[in-house]
Amino acid sequence: MIETITHVLNRISVLAGGLVVPGGQPAGGGAGTPAEVAAGTAEYAPVGDPGLLGSPLTMIAIWALVFGGFWFLMIRPQRRREKKLKELQSTIKAGDNVVTNSGMFGKVADIGTDCFVVEMGISGRTVKIPVLKSDVLGVREPVLTPPPKDSVE
């Protein structure tokens, strides 16, 4: 029972970051029974220094490095792509062949404030559809020729 109480006191002291009471059979001959602890005659050993990795400044620096890594690996390249796409969309003029984010090709017939009027279709069977500027991915003509057939022997 005494060993259990001493063990519990040890665990509480360690978790609280305070002093450690030696166990029921202390190494070095120190006293550690609950009566000695209550009387204040028990030997205490200071908890070891947490070192550099235990300091709050180190933890803040680690989190700053993690967020900095996320910024340079994910957020910054995405913003560059968005900026490049906005520049491309602002340079599109009437008559350009474009591709939308759904993969549909068309020719810009007219330009509005927030949308393009895109003419879609082939061989005189066309339809004009308003498309948001943000839905246009780039300037590109469709390749309508079939791929070459491989000769199978």
Buried (B, 14 or more C-beta within 10 A) or exposed (E): EEEEEBEEBBEEBEEEEEBBBBBBEBEEEBBBBBEBBEEEEBBBBEEEEEEEEEEEEEEEEEEEEEEEEEEEEEEEEEEEEEEEBEEBBEEBEEEBBBBBEEEBBBBBBEEEEEBBBBBBEEEEEBEBBEBEBEBBBBBEEEEEEEEEEEEEE
